[in-house]
Amino acid sequence: MKYRPSPKVRKALVGSAAVAVLGGMNAPAAIGFAQREYHQYEINRPEYKARYGHWDLLAMPTKYRVNSIHATLLPTGKVLLIAGSGNSIKHFNGGRFDSTLWDPATKTFKKIPTPKDLFCGGHTQLPDGRLLIAGGTARYEVLQGDVKRAGGAMLVKNEDPDHSRTFPKGTLFRSPTGKEYASQLPVSVPRATKTVDSATGRVAVTANQARVYVEATQDGPAGITNTSEQYAIVGLRGRDADNFYGMANKLGMDKKDFQGIREAYEFDPFTEKYVLVRSMSEARWYPTLVGLADGKVLTVSGLDDIGQIIPGKNEIFDPETGTWSPGPLRYFPTYPSLFLMRGGKLFYSGSNAGYGPANQGRVPGIWDPKSNTFTPVTGLKDADTLETSSSVLLPPAQRQKVMVLGGGGVGESPKSTARTAIIDLTAPHPSYVSGPKLPAPTRYLNSVILPDDTVFTTGGSTGYRGRSASNLLQAQFYDPANNAFTPAAAPTVGRNYHTEALLLPDGRVAVFGSDSLFADKANTIPGTFEQRVEIYTPPYLYRTRQAQLGSGPTELVRGVSASFPVTDAAHITTARLIRPGSSTHVTDVDQRSVALDVQRGKNAVTVTVPRDSSLVPSGWYMLFVTDNHHTPSRARWIHIS
């Protein structure tokens, strides 16, 4: 509906200048009211929308609202919002784990039973459309001073070459001085390794081991142990007591970090249920999952089951067999941004989301998982502000250019940057070159690929988690063809940590979440999680009527052409396959836009899918066609097999 100022507003607009001159007591209120009303009038004008677009708040009933930590567009056109415990220790302790399914087409919502705390796990779309979610939260962090019981890592040893054993949660380990510690999770210990010397016939047994987090059974410093000790497992006798025991170096009351889980699930978009699959060998919190050219998934980084960053033990998931296997060893900080390149290598942009030392794993580069070689790249300015930065494979993917935008210093550093940089991965010696600056230094910026080959960027804050009321109510478009930003309409909701953004099948963008540390400029009032969802309608949907893309084949093979009926076919200029986004912590390595060859007929277009599986990994895509006014059609879902 077109906005028209009321007679009262028009009167206020005309009289506001006079009121200001008179300087009456009500002048500030009158001016403020007039400014707000004029702003509403301005942003609702058709001419304004056609230039800058428009924001609307989603009418989501209260019972479906969640602390959105993860957002994924599914091949049904619905959006899965995963909160898990939603960064609420109250929810975690109460076993309340949430997910909501939103259908933008029908404007309906559904609560999804969530079996585990998937808060801060990793996820990626599988070739058949299922969403793989691996890892999550086993324990919330406890700051030093709040720790009530000593705890730490216990190595559970097995010297029995004939038997493995699983010890349940709550197993007690007793020190030589009588101190007892209880395991916080079940732990399975493989059997020992037995070797026979072929020359002498002597048998050698090498103990195997597994690690588990333990806590003292009593509160306070009496539970602290600062020496290396061997621990008896309470309840074992005879040979079992000799073969199975614990070893720990230090069990103290220092800060306890978040701890990950080993469990993995698939969310089936068609049955709309979580399905448990085989667990990883490593527990992970804040991992990145990236799809490979062969359809398998590489899982990297994360905090483990005792809250330490995993030192390069990566894993590969095979969706055909549902099994995990060891991957190439390579250390990364948590939530690293990894992009599948042509040829099957991975590009690490340097963007990450937080945990890990400042001097390890921060250098961007090209990683070959097959040979496990890593080639650093140079040229990046403000290289110490890559944490909480945004990275995107620029459209179309054939150009193999990656852009990094904004970012901040490591941890709670107050440093942030307006820097952007671009790397051409097809160059003989790829190196970052500076791009146009953002309007302000920005952390937590969301970047979304649009069907018209631009990138929509929105939100973020200057300070760590929005400190000192530093949320940025601004949005802009980046045009790779012109290497420039242009302004977009400003959002009404500030976004920083724990925020996500997705392209919808109708060409709009939905933005979720935000988790400010404080709610005031003085940083004295605790912040609350932002549950409102805001939807942005880009200018291209206000300029000309959308072309109507008719039904055609839903299953395509790489290298094959297919025809689709379309209105005004003569004016169609481009066709794009856009892989649906799967976003968390402003990290989305799933989204990519692939250019298709287009042939125009009288009432149809024929498109051809590239042959390269590293350019077009198997899976579901949105097919958009765009006219000569850069207006995209609504998407058709296409499965590439």
N, C-alpha and C positions, 0 to 999 in steps of 0.2 A: 504494500500500500504506500502511495506517495505521501510523504510527510508535508503538512501545511501548518505553519504557525497559527495558533489561535489569535483572535483579536486581542486578547490580553498580552500575548507574547509580542505581537506586532507593536502594540502600544509601548511595551517595555523596551523593545529594540529602538524605537524612535526616541523615547524619552530618556534612555540610559545616559546619553551624553549630558543632557541638561541636569540630570540627577547628580552626576559626578561633579559638575561645575558647582552646583549648590552646596555639595559637601555635607548633605544632611546625614543624620545618624543612620539612616537605612540605606545609604548609597552603596556600601560594599555588598550587602545582600542583594540589592536590586541589580547591580552590575553583574554579580555572580550568576543570578538567575537568568538574566538576559543572555549572558555568554553561553551558559549550558543549553538553553533553548535554541540559540542560534546554531550552536555546534550540532545539535540533533537535526535541525533543519538542513544544515550544510551537508552532513554525511549521508543524508537520505535523498539528496537530489540525484536524479538519473545521471546527470553529467558527472557528478562526483564518483558515483559507483562505477561508471564506465571508464574512469581514469585510475581509481584507487581500489575498487572493490568494496566489500562490506562484511562486517562481523555480526553474528547473531549468537546468542546464548541458546544452548540446547535445553529444551524442556524435559529434563530427566527427573522422573519421580524420585523422591528421597530414598525410598527403600532399595533402589537400584544403584545409588551412588556409591562409589568406592574410592579408596586412595589409589588411584591408578599409577602403577609402577611400570607396567608393561602393556603395550598396545599393538595389536596385530590385525591387519585387514585380511580376512579369510576369503577363499575362493567362492564362498556363498554370497559375498558382498557384505557380510556382517563383520562387526569389529569386536574382538575379544579384548576385554580390559581385565588384566590380572593385578590384583592387589596382594594376594597372600595375606600376611599380617599387616601389610601396608605401612611399614615403619612405625608400628604401634606395639610396644612391648606388652601392653594390656591385652591386645588381640592375640599376640603370640602366646602369652601365658594361659589365655583362655581357650586356645585352640581354634580361634576364629580366623578362617582363611577364605577370602572372597574372590570371586570373579563375576563379571557381568558381561552378557552378550547383547550388543546393540545392533539393531537392523536400521540403518539410515533410510532405506527405501520405504519401510512400513512404519517407521518411527516407533518401534516396539522394543522392549527390553526383557531380558530373562536372566535370573540368577543361576549360576552354574556351580554345583557342588564341587569344592576344591579340596583334594585329598591330602595335600601337604603344604607346608609353607614355601611357596614358590617365589616369595619375595627376594628379589635380586638374584634370580637364576639367569640363565642364558637361553636364547631361543632362536630358531630359524625355521623357514618353511621347507618341508620335504618335497620330493618330486611329485608325490601323489596328492598333495594339498594338506596333509596333516602338518601340525605344528609340533616340532620337537622342543621340549622344555627340559633343560638339564641343570640340576643344582637348585639351590635355594638356601634357606636359613635353618640351621640347627640350633643356634644360640645367638642372642643379642649381645652386643658389646657391654662390658661393665667397666666403668672408668675407675682408675686408681683412687682409692679412698672409699669407693662403694663396694669393693670386693669383700665379701664376708668370709669366704673360705679359700684356702690355698688350693692351687690346682696347676695342671700342666700336662705335658705329654708323657704317656707311659708306653714303653715298648714291651709288647707281650711276646715272649720268646717261646719257641717250640723246638725241642731237641728230639722229638719222636719222629723217626723217618717213615713210620707206617700209618700215622693218623694225623689228620687235621682236626681243628676243634673251634667251635664258636662259643664265645663267652657272652652271656646276656648283659644287657644294661643293668647296672647295679652290682656287678661283680666286685668283690673287695680285694684289694691288694694291701698286704701288711708289711711294714718295714721291720728291720731288725730291732728297732726300739719300740715297736708296738703301735706306731701310727698307722691308721687305716685310711685308704682312699677308695672311692667308689667310681667305677666307670660310668660315663654319662651316655654312652651309646653301646650297642652290641659290637663285638669285634671278632672277626674270623681269622684264625692263624693257620697258614698252610703248613703241611707237614715238612719236616726237616729234609734236607738233601743228603742222600747216601751215595757215596762213590767208592769203587773198589779199585785198588791199584793192581793193574794187570800183572806186574812183575812180582810183587810180594804177596798179593792176595789180601793185603790189609784193607779193612773197611774204615772209611772216614765219614763222620756225620757232621754236617754243617747246619747249625740252627737256622730256622726261618723266623720271621717276625712280622708283626702288624702293630700299628699305632692306634692308641685310643686316648681320648681326653678323660682325665680323672680329677675328682675333687675330694678334699679332706672330708671326713664324716663329722668333723667338729668345726665350729666357727672359730675365727680369730687366728692370731699368729702362732698358736701352739701347733697348727697343722703345717707350718712351713718346714721344708727340708731343703737345705742348700748344698747337700753333698750327693755324689752318685751312690745309689744304693740298689741292691737287688731285693725284690719284693716277692714274698710268698703269696700265692693265690689262695685265699681262704676257702676251705672246703675240699681241697685236693689232698690226696694221701698217696703214699707209696710211690710207684714209678711216675704216676701223673704229677705228683708234687715235684719230682726231680726234673721232669721233662718240660713242664710249663711253669713260667715265672715271669715277673715283670722287672724292667730296668728303667730307672728315671734319673736324670741329672739334677734337676731342680724343680721343686713344686712350691711356687710362691704366691704372693698376693698382689702382683703387679697387674696393670691394666689387661683385661681380657678382650680381645677383638672378636668381631663377628666370626661365626664358624659356619662352614658350608655343609651341604648334604650330598650324598652320592646318588640319590634317586633321580630317575629320569622318567618323563611322561610324554605321551603324544596326545595332543588335543585333536580329536576327529571333528572336522567342521560339519560333517554331514549327520553324525549321531549326536553331536554337541556334547561330548563326554570326554573326560580325561581317562587315558588308558595307561596303566603302569607298564613300562618296558624295563629291560635289564639295566641295572645300575652301573654307573661308572666305577672305575677302580679308585678314583680320587674324589673326595668331597670337594665341591666347588661353590663359592659365593662370589658373585661378580665375574663370571666367565663370559667369553665371547664364543658364539657358535657361528661358523661360516661354512656355507655350502661349497663343495668342490665340483669340478667339471664332471666327475663320474657319478654324481648324485650322493656321494657320501658326505659326512659332516665332520669337520675338524673342530674340536673343542679345546680352547686354550685358556690358561691363567685361572685366577680365582683364589680366594682364601680357602684353606683346607679345613679339616675337622678339628684342628687345634688353633685356628685363627691365624695361620702363617701363610704368606703368599706362596703358591706352588712354584717350585724352582724349575719350571720348564717341562714338567711331565704332562704332555698333551695327549689327547685321545681321539680316535676316529670312530664314528658311529656308522654302521652299515644298515640302512633302512630295509634292505632286502632280507637280511638275516636277523635284524634286531640286536646285533652284538656290538660290543666295543672292543677295540684293539689299541695297542700303544701307537702313538703318533710320533712324529719327529720332535726331538728335544729342542726347545727354544723358549727362553724366558721373556715374558711380557708383563707389564703392569696390568692391573685389572681392567676389564672391558676395553681391550685394545681394538681400534678400528682396522679391520682387515678386509681388503677388497680383492675378489677374484679377477685376475688379469687374463688377457688372451694368452693362450699357451699353458694355462694352469698354475702359474706362479701366483703368489699373494703379495699385495702391496700393503705395508703397514704405514699408515699416514702419520703416525706419531700421536694421534688423538687417543686418549684413554680417560678413564673415569675415577682414578683416585688412589688406589692402594699400591704401594711399592716405593722403594727408595728413589730419591731424586736423580741419582746418578746411574741407574740401571734400567735398561729396556726402554729408554725414552727416545732413542735415535730412530727416525723413520728409515725405511729401506724396503728392498725387494727380497722376498723370502721364497726360496724354492723348496717346498716341503719334500719333494722326492729326493733331492740330494742333500737337503737340510743345509743349504748355503744361504747366507744373508749378505746382501750388498747394501751398505748404508747410502743414503742420498743426502745431499747438502743443499745449501741455498736458503734455508728457512730462517727468516728473521724472528726474533723473540722465541727462540727454540725452547726456552725454559717456561713457556706459558702454553703448553699443549694440553695440559690436564683440563678436563671439562670443555675442550674445544669441539667443534662440529666438523665432520668430514663427509664428503659426498662425491660419488663417481659422477662427474658432470655428464649431462645429456648431449648427444646420444653416446652410448657406451662405446661405440666403435672408435671414438676419438681417444679413448684411454687417457683421459685427463681427470685428475683428482684434485679437489679443492679442500683446503683446511681453513676454517673460519673462527676467529676469536680464540678464547681459551683463557686459562688462569694459571697461577703458580701452583706448585705442588702443595697438597693438603689445604690448610686454612689460610694460605698466603693471601694477602690483600691485592696482590698483583693481578691485573687482567690486561688484555690487549684488543685493539681494533684491527689487528693484522689479518689479512687473508693472503693465501699463497696457493699457487697452482703448479702442478707437475705434469709434464707430458711423458707418459710411460713408454711412448713409442720412440722417443729420442734416443740417439746412440748412447748418451750418458745422461740419463734423467736427473734433473735437478729442479728444486723449487724456484719459482720466480714470484716476485711480489705481485699481488692482485690489488684491486681497489680496497680502500679501508672501509670498515663498517662505520656507521654513524657515531658509535661510541665503543669504548672497550667493553667486551661482552663475553661472559661465560654462559654455558647452558643454552646456546642458540640452537633452535630446531631448523633443519634444512630439508625441504621437501621438493622432489623433482616433479615438475608439472608437464602436461602433455605438449605444451608449446615450446619445449626445450629451454625453459627458464627454471630457476631454482627459487622457491619462495622461502625466505628466512624470517623467523619471528621469535619474539620474546627474549629471554635471557636476563641476566643482571650483571651489573658492574662488579659487585662484591660477592664474596663467598656466601652461597645460599641466600642471596638477597639481603645480606647485612646492610644496616643503615638505610633501609627503604630504597635499595638500589635497583629494584626491578625496572626493566626498560619497556615501556609501552610503545613499542615501535615494530614495524615490519617493513620488509623491502624485497624487491626482486633482483636476482642476479641474472644477467643475460650473458651467457658465454660468448655469443657472437660479437657483442660489443664490449665485453670485459668491463661492465659497469653495473652499478646498483641504481635502481629507481625506487622511489618511495611507494609504499602501499598504505592502505588505511590502517590506523593504529588499533590494536586490540584493546579491549576494556579490562582484561584480566592479566595481571602480571604472572610471569612464569620463570622458575629457575630450576633448582635441583628436582629430580624425579618428575620430569616433564617429557611428553612425547607428542609427535605430530604425524599425521597420515594423510596421504592423498586418497580421496573417496572415488568410487566408480563414476560419479556424476561430475567430476572435475573440481569439487570443492576440497577444502582442507579442514580436518578436525584436529583440535589441540586439547591435550588432556594434562591433568596433574600440576604439581608444583608444591614444594615443601620448604617454605621459608623457615629459617632458623628463628627469626624474630618477627614480630608483627608491628614494630614501631621503629622510628628512625634512631631512637636512643638505645635500641637493642636491650630493652628491659622487659618486654612482654613476649612470652613464648609464641611462636608462630603456629598456625594450624594448617592442615593439609588442604590444598585447593581441590575441591571435588567438582567444581563447575566445568562444563565442556563448552568450548567456544568454536564456532564453525565460521570459516572464512570463505566467502564467495569471490573468486578472482574477477578482475575486470572483464576477462574474455567472455564471461557468462552474461554480461550486460550489454554487449556491443551488437552482436548479430544473433540470429536464431541458430541453435545448434543443428548441425547435420544429423540426420537420423540414420544410424548404422543398423542395418537389418540383420536377421539371423543368418548364420552360415555354419560351417563346420566348427565344432568346439574342440576337436582333436587335430593337431597339426604336427608334422614331422619336420625337423630341421632340413632346409634345402628345398622344401616343397612350397608351392603356391596355392592360394585359395582365394575365392571371390566372395564378396559380401555386397548385397544391395545397399545403396546409400542415396539419400536425397542430395540433389545439387552436386552430383559426382564431378562435374566439370571443374568445380572450384576447390576440390580436395587437393591439398599440396603435400601432406606428410601422413605417415602412419607410424605409430609407435607401439611396441610391446613394453608395458611397464610392469615390472615385478612388484607385487604388493609389499608394502612396508611392514616391518616388524621392529618396533622401536622401544628402547629403554635407555635411560640416562643419556639422552640425545645421541645415542649410538644406534645406527640403522645400517647394517651392512647388506641387508637383503635388497633394498630398493635399487633398481637400475632401469634405464630407458634404452631400448634397442630400436634403432631405425630400421624400417622395412622398406624394401623396394616397392614402389607403387605404380600401377598402371591404371589409368582412368578409362572406364567405359561410359556408355550412355547413362546408365542408371546403377552402375556398380563400380567397385574398385577391386583390383586383384593385387594381393600383397604376397611377398616372398620372404620366408624366414631364413636368416643366415644359417650356414651349416655348422658353425663353430660352437661346440658345446661349452667351451669356456666363456664365450660371449653370451650365449643363450642357454644357461643351465636348464635342465628339465624341470618342469613345474608349471604352475598356473600363472597366467599373465592377464593384464587388462589390455585389450586392443583399443586404441583411440585413433581416429582419423581427425585431421585438423584442416580447416579451410584457409583460404587466402587472407582472412582477417584474424588468423591465429586462434580461432574459436574451435575447441575440440568437441567431438561428439561425446555422448555417454559411452562408457566402455562396454565391450563384449568380452566375456571371460573365455580365454583360450588356453587349452592345455598343450604344452610342448612336451613330446615324449621322444 
